[in-house]
Amino acid sequence: MVVRLLRHAGARSAHLHLASLATIGLCVMLWVRAKTVDQEQRGNAERRALFVGLWPPMLWLIGDSLENPSDLLG
């Protein structure tokens, strides 16, 4: 159902694959930034970077589902 909604909205697999790669860059940027903040705020900054680091595999797999919707049917 999510794949069908994304396809209807005009999303393509390349869009989600690029978003996945962009979130890797965002994660690295947040991680580097976490090293520059003071010790009191560092924990939250590192958790934010790790949270964003969970997004790329999800976005990549959704992109794969948009590319090969027949794989989901069996």
C-alpha positions in Angstrom: 0.0 0.0 0.0 2.8 2.5 0.8 4.6 1.6 -2.4 1.3 2.2 -4.3 0.8 5.6 -2.6 4.4 6.6 -3.4 4.1 5.6 -7.0 0.8 7.5 -7.3 2.5 10.6 -5.8 5.1 10.4 -8.5 8.1 9.0 -6.5 10.5 6.9 -8.4 13.2 4.5 -7.1 16.0 6.9 -8.1 14.4 9.6 -5.8 14.5 7.3 -2.8 18.0 6.0 -3.6 19.3 9.6 -3.8 17.5 10.5 -0.6 19.2 7.5 1.0 22.6 8.7 -0.1 21.8 12.2 1.1 20.9 11.0 4.6 24.3 9.3 4.8 25.9 12.7 4.2 23.5 14.3 6.7 24.4 11.6 9.3 28.2 12.2 8.8 27.6 16.0 9.0 25.6 15.6 12.3 28.3 13.3 13.7 31.1 15.7 13.0 29.0 18.6 14.4 28.4 16.5 17.5 32.2 16.4 18.1 32.3 20.2 18.1 29.6 20.9 20.7 30.3 21.0 24.4 30.2 17.9 26.5 26.8 18.7 28.0 25.1 18.6 24.6 27.2 16.0 23.0 25.0 13.0 24.0 21.9 14.5 22.3 23.9 15.5 19.2 25.3 11.9 18.9 21.9 10.3 19.3 20.5 12.6 16.6 23.3 11.5 14.2 22.6 7.8 15.0 18.9 8.3 14.5 19.4 9.8 11.1 21.9 7.0 10.4 19.0 4.5 10.6 17.2 6.2 7.6 19.4 5.2 4.6 18.6 1.4 4.6 14.9 2.1 5.0 14.9 4.6 2.1 17.0 2.3 -0.1 14.7 -0.6 0.5 11.6 1.5 -0.2 13.3 2.6 -3.4 14.0 -1.0 -4.3 10.3 -1.8 -3.7 9.3 1.0 -6.1 11.7 -0.5 -8.7 10.5 -4.1 -8.4 6.9 -4.1 -7.1 6.4 -7.7 -8.3 9.0 -8.9 -5.8 6.5 -8.0 -3.0 3.8 -10.2 -4.4 5.8 -13.4 -4.3 
